[in-house]
Amino acid sequence: MQSQEELSALKQKQEQERKDEVLENVATVLLEYDGTGSDQELVKALDQKYDALKDKLLLEALKKQLGMFTGDRCLFSSQKEARSQAFIL
């Protein structure tokens, strides 16, 4: 068991780290590998997440491209309509 002085020193250290925005405890939790899964399981999970992210990005790109195409088509239609009205006048 830690003495009162050690606990007080630890408390002061943690308070100072919080003020300095040192997040050592968070980094330790996030970066620590406990070895519960095999390397193959880890690689498979990362591949699945990468594929899902890639699919999402491709879908967004296609939506943007389709939106631009649709916008161009509408613009083309309105230009065509404006020309036909100009010939009527």
C-alpha positions in Angstrom: 0.0 0.0 0.0 1.2 3.5 -0.8 1.9 6.0 1.8 0.0 9.3 2.1 3.0 11.2 0.8 3.2 9.0 -2.3 -0.5 9.3 -3.0 -0.3 13.1 -2.6 2.7 13.2 -5.0 0.9 11.0 -7.5 -2.2 13.2 -7.3 -0.1 16.4 -7.9 1.6 14.7 -10.9 -1.7 13.7 -12.4 -3.2 17.1 -11.9 -0.2 18.7 -13.6 -0.4 16.3 -16.5 -4.1 17.1 -16.9 -3.3 20.8 -17.0 -0.5 20.2 -19.5 -2.8 18.0 -21.5 -0.6 15.0 -21.3 -2.7 12.0 -22.0 -0.4 9.2 -21.2 -3.1 7.1 -19.6 -5.3 7.4 -22.7 -2.4 6.6 -25.0 -1.5 3.6 -22.9 -5.1 2.2 -23.1 -5.4 2.8 -26.8 -2.0 1.6 -27.8 -1.6 -1.4 -25.5 -2.1 -4.7 -27.2 -3.2 -7.4 -24.8 -2.7 -10.2 -27.2 -6.3 -11.6 -27.0 -6.5 -12.2 -30.8 -4.1 -13.7 -33.2 -2.3 -11.7 -35.8 -4.4 -13.2 -38.5 -7.6 -12.1 -36.8 -6.3 -8.6 -36.4 -5.3 -8.4 -40.1 -8.7 -9.8 -41.1 -10.5 -7.2 -39.0 -8.4 -4.4 -40.4 -9.0 -5.6 -43.9 -12.7 -5.6 -43.4 -12.7 -2.1 -41.9 -10.5 -0.9 -44.8 -12.8 -2.5 -47.4 -15.8 -0.9 -45.7 -14.1 2.5 -45.7 -13.1 2.1 -49.3 -16.6 1.2 -50.3 -18.0 4.2 -48.5 -15.5 6.6 -50.2 -16.3 5.1 -53.6 -20.0 5.5 -53.0 -19.6 9.1 -52.0 -17.5 9.7 -55.1 -20.1 8.1 -57.3 -22.9 10.2 -55.7 -20.9 13.4 -56.3 -20.2 12.4 -59.9 -23.8 11.5 -60.5 -24.9 14.7 -58.9 -22.5 16.7 -61.2 -23.8 14.7 -64.2 -27.4 15.4 -63.3 -26.6 19.1 -62.7 -24.8 19.2 -66.1 -27.8 17.6 -67.7 -30.1 20.1 -66.2 -27.8 22.9 -67.2 -27.7 21.5 -70.7 -31.5 21.3 -70.9 -31.9 24.8 -69.7 -29.4 26.1 -72.2 -31.1 24.2 -75.0 -34.5 25.6 -73.9 -33.0 29.2 -73.8 -31.7 28.7 -77.3 -35.0 27.5 -78.6 -36.8 30.5 -77.1 -34.2 32.8 -78.6 -34.9 31.4 -82.1 -38.7 31.9 -81.5 -38.2 35.6 -80.8 
